[in-house]
Amino acid sequence: MADHRILDAPADPLAGSPPPGYSLRRDVSFSALLAGLIAVVVCYSGPLVVVLAAARAGHLDQAHTASWIWAISIGSGATSLLLSWRTRLPVVTAWSTPGAALLVGSLGGYSYPDAVGAYLVSGVVVTLLGVTGLFGRLIAVIPASVVNAMLAGILFEFGTEIFSSLHTAPTVVLCALAAYLLAKRLLPRYAVPAALLVGAVAAASTVGLSLHLGHGGLTLPVLTVPAFDGSALVGLALPLTLVALASQDAPGLGVLRSFGYRPPDRLLVGATGAASVLLAPFGGPGINIAAITAAICAGPESHPQPRRRYLAGMSIGVLYLLVGCFGGMLVSLFAGLPAALVAVVGGVALLGAFQGSLAAALADERGREAAAVTFLATTSGMTLCGIGAAFWGLLLGIATQLVLTARRRG
């Protein structure tokens, strides 16, 4: 039976010496290493497709797209490895898939240097909110129903594209969707990789695949000097920050707590924010605490003893770093996937996030009207003053909530 005692992080996670009672050589286990491998497969099967869709929407060439993958992989790898080692908790970090989904609809409206500037500002804000402890206060101030409705609106298009792609490649879409549903029933952890694998086989036998691994060498990151445009800061930096905090960091910390850990939120949010700042000039929109993959590494499948599961976080960190070094190969490989397969895999990869955010948006009856306004405004795709729909949906939702809940004067 698994041990569910509350486990604290070391009193000083940044201290030079490891906490007493831990030994890497003694604590290492095959199950923890395997959990890290499974988590990496989950990360790069579905969520990477969303990243590549955002890169195409932003008209990025292969070098800048590979640099983006390099940045998010190296950042996730370094933070997962170092934070798991320092805290002796199974800390898993990753890029924000909902954040990438936001960029699919927004990135094309700004110059790439302006977008990089927005990434940089978002990282600075997240860092400050983390290290000062204001993170929890901000999440408490903004209505959760409105934030979740904004996220559901961002993800809505990905769900509908599963079915709008049926007319171009029905066999590919139906096979991938059937594989996802069957695996979700029998092996939920492998549902998205199963959709990708079966969909690729169906594509190869119908519409064809043109897969190649490119030059096969190490990825060279591309440095972009950031520019700071007001509309990009409002239309990109603000939504990215809120999505990172509300849909990644808060659930990620919640996952760790649900398994009996007490994660140091200031250290984790501050460190991932700092990594985001460093990697923004190379195309990384941000590094956050992971939720879904964290459940894989923090659960009993990783190891029956909770105190030895930190090796899974270190394992995924090392694998992230290896994949990041060869990000160009991934870009070349995934570039050969048919658009219909990309649509269905991206859609099912975000299906859990969509239904979770939609359910949370409608959970509180008092906030449903504001959530509905936010959702409809976000899905409208409108652009006002050069600022995208996600910001306006958030603003209109908050305004609606304030109007409906304001106390009447006697």
C-alpha positions as CSV (number, residue, x, y, z in Angstrom):
1,M,0.0,0.0,0.0
2,A,1.3,3.4,-0.9
3,D,2.5,5.8,1.8
4,H,0.3,8.9,1.8
5,R,1.9,10.8,4.6
6,I,2.4,14.5,4.1
7,L,5.9,15.2,2.7
8,D,7.5,18.6,3.0
9,A,10.2,20.0,0.8
10,P,13.5,20.7,2.5
11,A,13.4,23.8,4.7
12,D,15.9,25.5,2.4
13,P,15.6,24.0,-1.1
14,L,18.4,26.2,-2.5
15,A,20.9,25.0,0.1
16,G,24.1,23.5,-1.3
17,S,23.8,20.1,0.4
18,P,20.9,17.7,-0.2
19,P,18.4,17.0,2.6
20,P,19.3,14.2,4.9
21,G,18.0,10.7,4.4
22,Y,18.1,10.8,0.6
23,S,20.5,9.0,-1.7
24,L,20.2,9.1,-5.5
25,R,21.9,5.7,-5.8
26,R,19.7,4.1,-3.2
27,D,16.4,5.8,-4.3
28,V,16.7,5.1,-8.0
29,S,14.1,2.6,-9.4
30,F,13.1,1.3,-12.8
31,S,9.4,2.3,-12.2
32,A,10.4,6.0,-11.5
33,L,12.6,6.1,-14.7
34,L,9.8,4.5,-16.7
35,A,7.3,7.1,-15.4
36,G,9.5,9.9,-16.6
37,L,9.7,8.2,-20.0
38,I,6.0,7.8,-20.3
39,A,5.5,11.4,-19.3
40,V,7.9,12.6,-22.0
41,V,6.0,10.5,-24.6
42,V,2.7,12.1,-23.5
43,C,4.3,15.6,-23.8
44,Y,5.7,15.2,-27.2
45,S,2.8,13.3,-28.9
46,G,-0.1,15.6,-28.5
47,P,1.0,19.0,-27.0
48,L,3.9,19.3,-29.5
49,V,1.4,19.3,-32.3
50,V,-0.3,22.3,-30.8
51,V,3.1,24.1,-30.6
52,L,3.8,23.4,-34.3
53,A,0.3,24.6,-35.2
54,A,1.1,27.9,-33.4
55,A,4.4,28.2,-35.2
56,R,2.6,27.8,-38.6
57,A,0.0,30.4,-37.5
58,G,2.9,32.8,-36.7
59,H,4.6,32.0,-40.1
60,L,7.8,30.9,-38.4
61,D,10.4,29.2,-40.5
62,Q,12.0,25.8,-39.6
63,A,14.9,27.4,-37.7
64,H,12.8,29.5,-35.5
65,T,10.3,26.7,-34.9
66,A,13.2,24.3,-33.9
67,S,14.5,27.1,-31.6
68,W,11.1,27.3,-30.0
69,I,11.1,23.5,-29.3
70,W,14.7,23.8,-28.1
71,A,13.7,26.6,-25.6
72,I,10.7,24.9,-24.1
73,S,12.5,21.5,-23.9
74,I,15.7,22.8,-22.4
75,G,13.7,25.0,-19.9
76,S,11.4,22.2,-18.9
77,G,14.3,19.8,-18.6
78,A,16.6,22.0,-16.5
79,T,13.8,23.1,-14.1
80,S,12.4,19.5,-13.7
81,L,15.8,18.1,-13.1
82,L,17.1,20.8,-10.7
83,L,13.9,21.4,-8.8
84,S,13.2,17.7,-8.3
85,W,16.8,17.3,-7.0
86,R,16.7,20.3,-4.7
87,T,13.3,19.7,-3.2
88,R,13.3,15.9,-3.4
89,L,9.7,16.1,-4.7
90,P,8.6,14.8,-8.1
91,V,8.5,18.3,-9.7
92,V,7.6,18.2,-13.4
93,T,7.5,21.3,-15.5
94,A,6.4,21.8,-19.1
95,W,5.3,24.3,-21.6
96,S,1.7,25.4,-21.5
97,T,-0.4,23.6,-24.1
98,P,-3.3,26.0,-23.5
99,G,-0.8,28.8,-23.9
100,A,0.3,27.4,-27.3
101,A,-3.4,27.1,-28.2
102,L,-3.8,30.8,-27.4
103,L,-0.9,31.5,-29.8
104,V,-2.5,29.6,-32.6
105,G,-5.2,32.3,-32.9
106,S,-3.1,35.3,-31.8
107,L,0.5,34.9,-33.0
108,G,-0.1,35.8,-36.6
109,G,-1.4,39.2,-35.6
110,Y,2.0,40.4,-34.3
111,S,5.5,40.6,-35.5
112,Y,7.7,37.9,-34.0
113,P,10.0,40.3,-32.1
114,D,6.8,41.8,-30.5
115,A,5.7,38.3,-29.5
116,V,9.1,37.6,-28.0
117,G,8.8,40.8,-26.0
118,A,5.4,39.7,-24.8
119,Y,6.9,36.3,-23.7
120,L,9.6,38.2,-21.8
121,V,7.2,40.4,-20.0
122,S,5.0,37.5,-19.1
123,G,7.9,35.6,-17.7
124,V,9.0,38.6,-15.5
125,V,5.4,39.0,-14.2
126,V,5.1,35.3,-13.3
127,T,8.5,35.4,-11.6
128,L,7.6,38.4,-9.5
129,L,4.2,36.9,-8.6
130,G,5.9,33.7,-7.6
131,V,8.8,35.0,-5.4
132,T,6.6,37.7,-3.7
133,G,3.8,35.3,-2.8
134,L,1.3,37.3,-4.8
135,F,0.5,34.4,-7.0
136,G,-2.2,33.0,-4.7
137,R,-3.8,36.4,-4.2
138,L,-4.1,37.1,-7.9
139,I,-5.7,33.8,-8.5
140,A,-8.2,34.5,-5.7
141,V,-9.1,38.0,-7.0
142,I,-10.0,37.1,-10.6
143,P,-13.2,35.0,-10.7
144,A,-12.2,31.4,-11.4
145,S,-15.3,30.9,-13.6
146,V,-14.2,33.8,-15.9
147,V,-10.6,32.5,-16.2
148,N,-11.8,29.0,-17.0
149,A,-14.3,30.3,-19.5
150,M,-11.6,32.2,-21.3
151,L,-9.5,29.0,-21.4
152,A,-12.4,27.0,-22.7
153,G,-13.0,29.6,-25.4
154,I,-9.4,29.4,-26.5
155,L,-9.6,25.6,-26.7
156,F,-13.0,25.4,-28.4
157,E,-11.7,25.7,-31.9
158,F,-9.3,22.7,-31.4
159,G,-12.3,20.5,-30.5
160,T,-14.3,21.6,-33.5
161,E,-11.4,21.0,-35.9
162,I,-11.6,17.3,-35.1
163,F,-14.9,17.1,-36.9
164,S,-14.4,19.8,-39.5
165,S,-11.4,17.8,-40.8
166,L,-13.7,14.8,-41.5
167,H,-14.4,16.0,-45.1
168,T,-10.7,16.1,-46.0
169,A,-9.5,12.8,-44.5
170,P,-12.4,10.9,-42.9
171,T,-10.4,7.6,-42.5
172,V,-7.6,9.3,-40.7
173,V,-9.8,11.3,-38.4
174,L,-12.1,8.4,-37.5
175,C,-9.3,5.9,-36.9
176,A,-7.4,8.3,-34.7
177,L,-10.5,9.3,-32.7
178,A,-11.5,5.6,-32.3
179,A,-8.0,4.7,-31.1
180,Y,-8.2,7.6,-28.6
181,L,-11.5,6.6,-27.2
182,L,-10.6,2.9,-26.9
183,A,-7.3,3.7,-25.2
184,K,-9.0,6.2,-23.0
185,R,-11.2,3.3,-21.8
186,L,-8.5,0.7,-21.4
187,L,-5.2,2.6,-21.0
188,P,-6.0,6.3,-20.4
189,R,-2.3,7.3,-20.0
190,Y,-1.6,6.2,-23.6
191,A,-4.7,7.7,-25.2
192,V,-3.1,10.5,-27.1
193,P,0.0,8.6,-28.2
194,A,-2.4,5.8,-29.5
195,A,-4.3,8.4,-31.5
196,L,-1.1,9.7,-33.1
197,L,0.2,6.2,-33.9
198,V,-3.1,4.8,-35.3
199,G,-3.8,8.0,-37.2
200,A,-0.3,8.0,-38.7
201,V,-0.8,4.4,-39.9
202,A,-4.2,5.3,-41.4
203,A,-2.6,8.3,-43.1
204,A,0.2,6.3,-44.5
205,S,-2.4,3.9,-46.1
206,T,-4.7,6.6,-47.4
207,V,-3.4,10.2,-47.9
208,G,0.3,9.3,-47.5
209,L,3.1,10.5,-45.2
210,S,6.2,12.4,-46.1
211,L,8.3,11.9,-43.0
212,H,12.0,12.7,-42.8
213,L,14.4,13.6,-40.0
214,G,16.1,16.6,-41.6
215,H,19.8,17.0,-41.1
216,G,19.8,15.0,-37.8
217,G,22.3,17.3,-36.0
218,L,22.1,19.3,-32.9
219,T,19.6,22.1,-32.7
220,L,21.0,25.6,-32.9
221,P,18.8,28.1,-31.0
222,V,18.0,31.4,-32.8
223,L,18.3,34.6,-30.7
224,T,15.6,37.2,-31.4
225,V,15.9,40.7,-30.0
226,P,12.6,41.4,-28.3
227,A,10.5,44.4,-29.2
228,F,7.8,45.8,-26.9
229,D,4.5,46.8,-28.5
230,G,1.5,47.8,-26.4
231,S,-1.1,45.8,-28.2
232,A,1.1,42.6,-28.0
233,L,1.7,43.1,-24.3
234,V,-2.1,43.4,-23.7
235,G,-3.1,40.8,-26.3
236,L,-0.4,38.2,-25.7
237,A,1.4,38.8,-22.4
238,L,-1.6,39.2,-20.2
239,P,-3.6,36.2,-21.5
240,L,-0.4,34.1,-21.5
241,T,0.3,35.0,-17.8
242,L,-3.2,34.3,-16.7
243,V,-3.3,31.0,-18.6
244,A,0.1,30.0,-17.1
245,L,-1.0,30.7,-13.6
246,A,-4.6,29.5,-13.7
247,S,-4.3,26.5,-16.0
248,Q,-0.8,25.3,-15.3
249,D,0.8,26.5,-12.0
250,A,-2.3,26.3,-9.8
251,P,-3.4,22.8,-11.0
252,G,0.2,21.6,-11.0
253,L,0.7,22.5,-7.3
254,G,-2.7,21.0,-6.6
255,V,-1.6,17.7,-8.1
256,L,1.4,17.5,-5.9
257,R,-0.7,18.4,-2.8
258,S,-3.2,15.7,-3.8
259,F,-0.5,13.1,-3.5
260,G,0.5,14.3,0.0
261,Y,3.3,16.7,-0.9
262,R,3.7,20.3,0.3
263,P,5.5,22.0,-2.6
264,P,7.2,25.3,-2.0
265,D,5.1,27.4,-4.4
266,R,7.3,30.5,-4.2
267,L,10.3,28.5,-5.3
268,L,8.6,26.5,-8.0
269,V,6.6,29.4,-9.6
270,G,9.5,31.8,-9.3
271,A,12.0,29.3,-10.8
272,T,9.9,28.5,-13.8
273,G,9.2,32.2,-14.3
274,A,12.9,32.9,-14.3
275,A,13.5,30.1,-16.8
276,S,10.8,31.6,-19.0
277,V,12.6,35.0,-18.9
278,L,16.0,33.5,-19.9
279,L,14.5,31.5,-22.8
280,A,12.0,34.0,-24.2
281,P,14.6,35.5,-26.6
282,F,15.0,32.0,-28.1
283,G,11.3,31.7,-28.8
284,G,10.0,30.0,-25.6
285,P,6.6,31.4,-24.6
286,G,7.0,30.1,-21.0
287,I,7.7,27.2,-18.7
288,N,5.2,26.2,-16.1
289,I,4.5,23.6,-13.5
290,A,2.9,20.6,-15.2
291,A,-0.4,19.0,-14.1
292,I,-1.2,15.9,-16.2
293,T,2.4,14.7,-16.5
294,A,3.0,15.6,-12.9
295,A,0.2,13.1,-12.0
296,I,2.1,10.4,-13.8
297,C,5.4,11.1,-12.0
298,A,3.9,11.8,-8.5
299,G,1.5,8.8,-8.5
300,P,2.0,5.4,-7.0
301,E,2.9,4.0,-10.4
302,S,6.1,5.9,-10.2
303,H,7.0,4.2,-6.9
304,P,5.0,2.9,-3.9
305,Q,7.0,5.1,-1.6
306,P,6.3,8.8,-2.1
307,R,9.7,9.9,-0.9
308,R,11.4,8.1,-3.8
309,R,9.2,9.5,-6.6
310,Y,11.4,12.6,-7.1
311,L,13.6,10.4,-9.4
312,A,10.7,10.4,-11.9
313,G,10.9,14.2,-12.0
314,M,14.7,14.0,-12.5
315,S,14.2,11.3,-15.2
316,I,11.8,13.4,-17.3
317,G,14.2,16.4,-16.9
318,V,17.1,14.4,-18.5
319,L,14.9,13.2,-21.3
320,Y,13.6,16.7,-21.9
321,L,17.2,17.9,-22.3
322,L,18.0,15.1,-24.8
323,V,14.9,15.8,-26.9
324,G,15.6,19.5,-26.9
325,C,19.1,19.0,-28.3
326,F,17.5,17.5,-31.4
327,G,14.4,19.6,-31.7
328,G,15.1,20.2,-35.4
329,M,14.5,16.5,-36.1
330,L,11.1,16.7,-34.4
331,V,10.1,19.7,-36.5
332,S,11.1,17.8,-39.7
333,L,9.3,14.7,-38.6
334,F,6.1,16.3,-37.6
335,A,6.0,18.6,-40.6
336,G,5.2,15.6,-42.7
337,L,2.0,14.8,-40.9
338,P,-1.3,15.6,-42.8
339,A,-3.2,18.6,-41.5
340,A,-6.2,16.3,-40.6
341,L,-4.0,14.2,-38.4
342,V,-2.5,17.2,-36.7
343,A,-6.0,18.6,-36.1
344,V,-7.4,15.4,-34.5
345,V,-4.4,14.7,-32.4
346,G,-4.2,18.3,-31.2
347,G,-7.9,18.2,-30.5
348,V,-7.9,15.1,-28.4
349,A,-4.8,16.2,-26.6
350,L,-6.7,19.3,-25.4
351,L,-10.0,17.6,-24.8
352,G,-9.4,17.0,-21.2
353,A,-8.3,20.6,-20.6
354,F,-11.4,21.8,-22.5
355,Q,-13.9,19.8,-20.6
356,G,-12.2,20.5,-17.3
357,S,-12.2,24.3,-17.9
358,L,-15.8,24.3,-19.2
359,A,-17.0,22.4,-16.2
360,A,-15.2,24.7,-13.8
361,A,-16.5,27.7,-15.6
362,L,-20.1,26.6,-15.1
363,A,-19.7,25.1,-11.6
364,D,-20.7,28.2,-9.7
365,E,-24.3,29.2,-10.6
366,R,-23.6,32.8,-9.6
367,G,-20.8,33.2,-12.2
368,R,-22.4,31.4,-15.1
369,E,-23.6,34.5,-16.9
370,A,-20.2,36.1,-16.7
371,A,-18.6,32.8,-17.8
372,A,-21.0,32.6,-20.8
373,V,-20.1,36.2,-21.9
374,T,-16.4,35.3,-21.6
375,F,-16.7,32.1,-23.5
376,L,-18.7,33.6,-26.4
377,A,-16.4,36.7,-26.7
378,T,-13.3,34.5,-26.7
379,T,-14.6,32.1,-29.3
380,S,-15.8,35.0,-31.5
381,G,-12.2,35.6,-32.7
382,M,-12.8,39.4,-32.6
383,T,-9.9,41.9,-32.7
384,L,-10.3,45.4,-31.3
385,C,-7.5,48.0,-31.2
386,G,-5.1,45.3,-32.4
387,I,-5.9,43.1,-29.3
388,G,-7.2,39.6,-29.6
389,A,-10.4,38.0,-28.4
390,A,-8.9,36.3,-25.3
391,F,-8.2,39.6,-23.6
392,W,-11.6,41.1,-24.5
393,G,-13.4,37.9,-23.3
394,L,-11.6,38.2,-20.0
395,L,-12.3,41.9,-19.6
396,L,-16.0,41.6,-20.6
397,G,-16.5,38.6,-18.3
398,I,-15.0,40.4,-15.3
399,A,-17.1,43.5,-16.1
400,T,-20.2,41.3,-16.3
401,Q,-19.4,39.7,-13.0
402,L,-18.9,43.1,-11.3
403,V,-22.2,44.4,-12.7
404,L,-24.2,41.4,-11.6
405,T,-22.7,41.0,-8.2
406,A,-22.3,44.7,-7.2
407,R,-24.2,45.6,-4.1
408,R,-27.1,47.8,-4.6
409,R,-27.1,51.0,-2.6
410,G,-30.0,51.4,-0.3
